[in-house]
Amino acid sequence: MEQYVRVIPFELMNLADVVNEVPKGVELIQAPKIWKDTKGKGVTVAVLDTGCDITHPELKDRIISGRNFTNDDKGNPDLFMDYNGHGTHVAGTIAATENNNGVIGVAPEASLLIVKVLNKNGSGQYDWIIKGIHYAIEQKADIISMSLGGPQDVPELHEAIKKAVNNNILVVCAAGNEGDGDDRTDEFAFPGSYNEVISVGAVDLNRRSSDFSNSNNEMDVVAPGEKILSTYLNGKYATLSGTSMAAPHVSGALALIKNLSIQGFERQLSEPELYAQLIRRTVPLGYSPKLEGNGLVYLTVPEHLATIFDQESKSLILNTI
């Protein structure tokens, strides 16, 4: 299979050697308010991307294992170092560790399984992605995070995703950056447009829909995807924009939700049940469902409240049901 997939296009805003903050995107989805109950410990997120800077101080203690399916490092399966930066940034948003330095991820105690399916150029064969999904299934990952895509609907890729979901693995995908801000036009990228995945669009830090975010009827939720600060190559930090940056916020949120659900229900929930728990923790922003799906992931939404976003005042209005 010689068709290729690439990282969902992203924009590099700036680099920094030293930072010390909770990223604004992590705060926007209310993750810090959940940390008293769980930080994602025991949940494994498989990051299918360009690899990871395995020596980064924010990530080295979170990585439990990995595998390289690309042609980097002469195809050595045991070398899954990132030479692109995209995968390291995604991994940091999911689970950068809490150490009072640098940044912190949405689920700072979750485990990362690094599955390198894109090479240093951010490009990969569909075969690599498919093998990576099967590897994540074999390793019993709880969540698969994919900030990648291409224009082709590849049946073998779709079947691999179905197998993951049938194994109770939540599959989170970036929706794509080919949007034009118009919900009357549809833009599709795969695997983000498959019904079985959780397709994630982007909003900015003021909860405004990102013009570049794809719109279609498979959109599930939105998350912060503009000016997102996270880990980068060589122990550095970078601010990036794209739906690539939105998807890992949701992957990390699901790691927290999985633990919260176990505490609440005293059992493991199925993939559909966990998806329902995610959707319960969203707030509508007033955009078309093609742009926002069920709304912004907002982890502290109480059960007895419906939240409506007031577009004019840019404030949250809570109405008791």
Phi and psi in degrees as a GROMACS rama.xvg file:
@    title "Ramachandran Plot"
@    xaxis  label "Phi"
@    yaxis  label "Psi"
@TYPE xy
-96.0436  4.05372  GLU-2
-68.6204  151.587  GLN-3
-121.126  149.486  TYR-4
-121.353  155.562  VAL-5
-131.894  166.168  ARG-6
-57.5193  142.712  VAL-7
-58.5501  126.977  ILE-8
-51.2769  142.109  PRO-9
-142.391  161.844  PHE-10
-114.906  124.024  GLU-11
-85.0436  118.793  LEU-12
-88.8041  -52.0303  MET-13
-163.812  165.417  ASN-14
-116.905  151.844  LEU-15
-144.088  143.635  ALA-16
-82.5475  -35.0807  ASP-17
-135.12  129.076  VAL-18
-142.176  164.174  VAL-19
-157.036  87.6948  ASN-20
-163.696  159.167  GLU-21
-82.7503  117.792  VAL-22
-55.1269  143.519  PRO-23
-62.1346  -31.8031  LYS-24
-65.9374  -38.8632  GLY-25
-63.2566  -40.514  VAL-26
-68.2546  -38.6958  GLU-27
-60.9066  -36.5866  LEU-28
-86.7226  6.4942  ILE-29
72.2469  21.4122  GLN-30
-58.6275  -44.4958  ALA-31
-56.6608  -27.146  PRO-32
-77.3066  -9.44757  LYS-33
-96.6766  -18.7043  ILE-34
-62.2928  -20.9798  TRP-35
-67.6769  -22.9161  LYS-36
-99.1233  -36.8178  ASP-37
-163.471  148.554  THR-38
-120.838  17.0994  LYS-39
91.535  11.3827  GLY-40
-60.1498  134.346  LYS-41
90.3041  -6.85044  GLY-42
-99.8225  132.145  VAL-43
-106.604  124.68  THR-44
-109.55  119.888  VAL-45
-86.5101  121.716  ALA-46
-103.338  103.887  VAL-47
-90.6393  105.553  LEU-48
-162.865  -146.927  ASP-49
-89.3391  14.6089  THR-50
96.5399  -161.378  GLY-51
-154.717  146.097  CYS-52
-72.3468  94.4396  ASP-53
-71.6985  -9.19549  ILE-54
-99.9233  -1.9663  THR-55
-61.1822  131.805  HIS-56
-60.6069  -23.7475  PRO-57
-85.7998  -11.6982  GLU-58
-121.276  -25.0791  LEU-59
-59.6696  -29.6878  LYS-60
-86.8188  -6.97367  ASP-61
-96.1912  -22.0732  ARG-62
-80.4591  123.534  ILE-63
-100.312  -26.0029  ILE-64
-175.465  -179.205  SER-65
-177.29  173.273  GLY-66
-155.63  142.254  ARG-67
-104.107  123.847  ASN-68
-110.875  7.46916  PHE-69
-99.9927  -175.957  THR-70
-93.1128  3.38327  ASN-71
-65.2675  151.542  ASP-72
52.1237  39.3593  ASP-73
56.8762  28.2306  LYS-74
75.992  14.747  GLY-75
-62.7882  116.259  ASN-76
-66.4052  -19.4893  PRO-77
-90.649  -3.27549  ASP-78
-110.162  105.493  LEU-79
-120.175  35.2682  PHE-80
-68.4614  146.953  MET-81
-92.4253  125.836  ASP-82
-113.524  7.86462  TYR-83
-111.723  -42.8175  ASN-84
108.553  -27.2573  GLY-85
-60.8375  -50.1628  HIS-86
-64.6583  -36.6847  GLY-87
-65.5686  -39.6539  THR-88
-64.604  -45.5065  HIS-89
-60.8436  -45.7303  VAL-90
-60.4902  -38.67  ALA-91
-66.0296  -38.9618  GLY-92
-64.08  -35.6867  THR-93
-70.9322  -49.4169  ILE-94
-149.968  28.2754  ALA-95
-54.8411  133.199  ALA-96
-73.491  156.04  THR-97
-89.2653  108.175  GLU-98
-140.17  21.4745  ASN-99
60.4849  27.889  ASN-100
-155.129  154.101  ASN-101
69.3998  -129.658  GLY-102
-121.905  174.397  VAL-103
-135.003  139.864  ILE-104
-84.7476  173.747  GLY-105
-61.8052  -40.6613  VAL-106
-124.221  79.001  ALA-107
-69.7877  -2.69445  PRO-108
-117.418  6.85144  GLU-109
-71.2577  158.536  ALA-110
-97.0932  143.202  SER-111
-110.618  126.009  LEU-112
-104.702  111.193  LEU-113
-89.0225  113.73  ILE-114
-115.706  102.035  VAL-115
-84.3091  109.434  LYS-116
-121.109  -2.70796  VAL-117
-125.218  139.961  LEU-118
-86.2821  -171.339  ASN-119
-60.0494  -21.8882  LYS-120
-87.9921  1.03123  ASN-121
76.0949  21.6176  GLY-122
-124.214  147.815  SER-123
-156.524  155.083  GLY-124
-77.8614  150.433  GLN-125
-59.3268  -32.8841  TYR-126
-57.4905  -39.3452  ASP-127
-64.1044  -42.2265  TRP-128
-63.7486  -44.9972  ILE-129
-62.3937  -45.1587  ILE-130
-62.568  -36.7622  LYS-131
-64.8597  -39.069  GLY-132
-65.2711  -44.0261  ILE-133
-62.9263  -36.7217  HIS-134
-63.6316  -43.5537  TYR-135
-62.0411  -36.8157  ALA-136
-64.7683  -46.0554  ILE-137
-61.0691  -35.6849  GLU-138
-82.9764  1.8896  GLN-139
60.6895  43.1241  LYS-140
-64.0226  151.502  ALA-141
-89.5792  -31.7214  ASP-142
-139.716  140.344  ILE-143
-113.867  127.874  ILE-144
-114.278  123.399  SER-145
-130.494  106.98  MET-146
-100.784  63.6552  SER-147
-149.619  165.477  LEU-148
178.889  171.243  GLY-149
-157.483  171.878  GLY-150
-80.1056  -15.9439  PRO-151
-88.7808  138.073  GLN-152
-89.1626  101.054  ASP-153
-99.864  113.538  VAL-154
-55.1046  -39.0752  PRO-155
-64.5252  -35.8141  GLU-156
-66.7087  -43.5219  LEU-157
-60.9438  -42.22  HIS-158
-64.9554  -38.2636  GLU-159
-63.268  -40.4814  ALA-160
-66.1588  -42.2501  ILE-161
-59.3708  -40.2247  LYS-162
-63.3635  -41.4292  LYS-163
-61.088  -47.1245  ALA-164
-62.8008  -39.5022  VAL-165
-65.8227  -19.2163  ASN-166
-94.9943  20.3049  ASN-167
63.8668  29.5699  ASN-168
-99.7821  127.853  ILE-169
-77.8843  128.244  LEU-170
-112.006  115.703  VAL-171
-109.456  130.06  VAL-172
-133.162  143.265  CYS-173
-67.0869  139.384  ALA-174
-73.1888  -29.8465  ALA-175
117.492  157.753  GLY-176
-115.676  32.732  ASN-177
-99.501  13.3139  GLU-178
-70.3299  161.902  GLY-179
-126.145  11.9243  ASP-180
75.9186  6.25016  GLY-181
-115.899  113.772  ASP-182
-74.5742  -3.36078  ASP-183
-82.3015  -12.3979  ARG-184
-112.212  139.677  THR-185
-104.178  138.223  ASP-186
-126.295  127.404  GLU-187
-119.195  134.225  PHE-188
-130.953  149.801  ALA-189
-119.183  136.935  PHE-190
-89.7179  0.982181  PRO-191
-59.2759  -22.6947  GLY-192
-94.1413  0.604208  SER-193
-72.3023  140.792  TYR-194
-62.6117  -29.0917  ASN-195
-75.3017  -17.6871  GLU-196
-93.7852  164.398  VAL-197
-94.3061  105.213  ILE-198
-87.6307  128.591  SER-199
-118.154  119.848  VAL-200
-93.4681  177.267  GLY-201
-117.071  146.671  ALA-202
-129.361  163.136  VAL-203
-86.6146  -178.211  ASP-204
-73.7115  -5.23943  LEU-205
-104.699  15.8048  ASN-206
68.8461  21.3218  ARG-207
-91.1174  138.692  ARG-208
-60.9283  134.044  SER-209
-76.7704  128.969  SER-210
-58.2491  -31.4557  ASP-211
-79.3516  -12.3131  PHE-212
-72.3114  129.468  SER-213
-57.2659  147.879  ASN-214
-121.651  133.092  SER-215
-169.31  173.328  ASN-216
-82.4528  6.62403  ASN-217
-102.49  3.65801  GLU-218
-65.1682  134.424  MET-219
-105.072  -51.5114  ASP-220
-148.941  170.002  VAL-221
-124.514  158.598  VAL-222
-151.68  167.112  ALA-223
-59.0792  129.821  PRO-224
-140.338  11.608  GLY-225
-123.939  134.288  GLU-226
54.1997  52.5926  LYS-227
-94.9105  121.102  ILE-228
-88.4418  130.985  LEU-229
-160.512  -175.403  SER-230
-69.1325  155.069  THR-231
-147.34  -175.359  TYR-232
-64.9838  154.81  LEU-233
57.9514  36.0511  ASN-234
72.0662  11.3245  GLY-235
-93.614  -176.495  LYS-236
-131.28  150.239  TYR-237
-142.181  152.878  ALA-238
-107.965  118.035  THR-239
-125.319  157.846  LEU-240
-129.518  146.614  SER-241
149.035  162.967  GLY-242
-66.2163  -17.1291  THR-243
-57.0627  -32.0709  SER-244
-85.2055  -23.6735  MET-245
-74.4566  -43.8454  ALA-246
-55.8559  -45.667  ALA-247
-65.7197  -23.6157  PRO-248
-60.501  -38.9896  HIS-249
-74.2578  -38.4215  VAL-250
-60.1483  -44.2948  SER-251
-66.0052  -40.93  GLY-252
-59.8535  -40.0634  ALA-253
-66.5288  -32.13  LEU-254
-62.1828  -40.9093  ALA-255
-68.1314  -44.6221  LEU-256
-62.5917  -38.1  ILE-257
-59.4041  -44.6587  LYS-258
-69.1646  -40.9954  ASN-259
-60.8761  -38.6568  LEU-260
-67.4465  -39.1239  SER-261
-62.3207  -41.7823  ILE-262
-64.2814  -39.947  GLN-263
-78.4781  -40.6403  GLY-264
-98.7596  -11.8931  PHE-265
58.6609  34.4991  GLU-266
-162.222  164.903  ARG-267
-75.7809  131.227  GLN-268
-89.8926  153.398  LEU-269
-75.6239  169.186  SER-270
-58.9575  -46.3767  GLU-271
-62.0126  -36.4301  PRO-272
-67.2996  -39.7898  GLU-273
-68.7207  -36.8365  LEU-274
-59.914  -43.1396  TYR-275
-62.7539  -37.6034  ALA-276
-65.7539  -34.3362  GLN-277
-65.5903  -49.0287  LEU-278
-62.5719  -32.9614  ILE-279
-63.4479  -22.3401  ARG-280
-105.085  52.8936  ARG-281
-132.248  156.188  THR-282
-126.465  134.65  VAL-283
-71.118  144.842  PRO-284
-109.656  -2.22638  LEU-285
94.4071  6.39782  GLY-286
-95.5438  169.61  TYR-287
-60.2986  145.027  SER-288
-56.6076  -24.6249  PRO-289
-68.1202  -23.4664  LYS-290
-96.7507  -35.2513  LEU-291
-120.154  -4.62525  GLU-292
60.0476  -122.984  GLY-293
-87.6533  -5.77672  ASN-294
120.421  -169.421  GLY-295
-79.0562  131.09  LEU-296
-63.0798  125.191  VAL-297
-144.794  97.1064  TYR-298
-67.3263  -16.1976  LEU-299
-102.686  16.0767  THR-300
-61.9705  118.226  VAL-301
-71.0035  153.614  PRO-302
-62.2306  -35.0937  GLU-303
-93.2688  10.3839  HIS-304
-120.582  142.196  LEU-305
-106.635  133.899  ALA-306
-112.532  128.37  THR-307
-118.936  130.318  ILE-308
-91.4048  123.096  PHE-309
-87.2283  108.425  ASP-310
-63.2069  -31.9873  GLN-311
-77.7689  -44.2786  GLU-312
-89.7731  -9.57938  SER-313
55.1131  39.9873  LYS-314
-131.835  158.401  SER-315
-90.0635  127.46  LEU-316
-111.677  122.451  ILE-317
-100.845  123.654  LEU-318
-116.721  124.614  ASN-319
-68.8287  131.893  THR-320
